[in-house]
Every structure is written in structure tokens, then in C-alpha cells.
């Protein structure tokens, strides 16, 4: 149960972190392009009029990151629920009747 919750948390936050990293990477790339373009233009008049900055990402980005994380967490949790549904038990390694080591394995319960 704890493993399922931890995997669901990882699958929830993992895509969200990747999307935020992608957003910041795209922002840095756009800033680099803008800086390169500005250096090439070398404007004669510098405009110092303050422009209101956009604070943070838009709401659709946060919604998309949340929905993607939620979808992957739910799918991982659902997979973990179905993967362990078959009754199995572990037979540890042991020495067989002929004196050879038999490796451990998972077998179906009778």
C-alpha cells in the first residue's frame, strides 16, 4: 500500500516538474534569442518606459501540469493495483534433493 502511494506521488510530481523545467528552458531560449536580436539591432534610442511584467505562468499551464500529473499518477496507481492482484508467493532459494541449489522464484498460489 505504501509503495503504491509513493509511486503515485512520483508519477504525479514527476511530469509536473518536467513541464516546469521545459517551461523554464523555453523561457531561457527565448531570452537568449531576444538578447541576440537586440545585440544585432543596436537601437539608437533607449526606451526606459516601464512595462508591466507578467508574473508567473498562465493558468492554463498550471491546469495542464496538474492534469498531466494527475493522469499519470492515476494510471500508475491503477497499474499497480492490477499487477499485484494475482495471488503469488515467493519460494526462497534452497538446496534440492539432488544437492544442487535451486534459485528463488515467484510461483502462483495453489
URPE-V609270 format. One record per backbone hydrogen bond with DSSP energy under -1.0 kcal/mol. CO is the residue of the C=O (numbers start at 1). NH is the residue of the N-H. Records with the same first field share a line. If there is no record, write none. Layout:
# URPE-V609270
CO: NH  NH
This chain:
# URPE-V609270
1: 5
2: 6
3: 7
4: 8
5: 9
6: 10
7: 11
8: 12
9: 13
10: 14
13: 17
14: 18
15: 19
16: 20
17: 21
18: 22
19: 23
20: 24
21: 25
22: 26
23: 27
24: 28
25: 29
26: 30
27: 31
28: 32
29: 33
30: 34
31: 35
32: 36
33: 37
34: 38
35: 39
36: 40
37: 41
38: 42
58: 62
59: 63
60: 64
61: 65
62: 66
63: 67
64: 68
65: 69
66: 70
67: 71
68: 72
69: 73
70: 74
71: 75
72: 76
73: 77
74: 78
75: 79
76: 80
77: 81
78: 82
79: 83
80: 84
87: 109
89: 107
91: 105
94: 102
96: 99
100: 96
102: 94
105: 91
107: 89
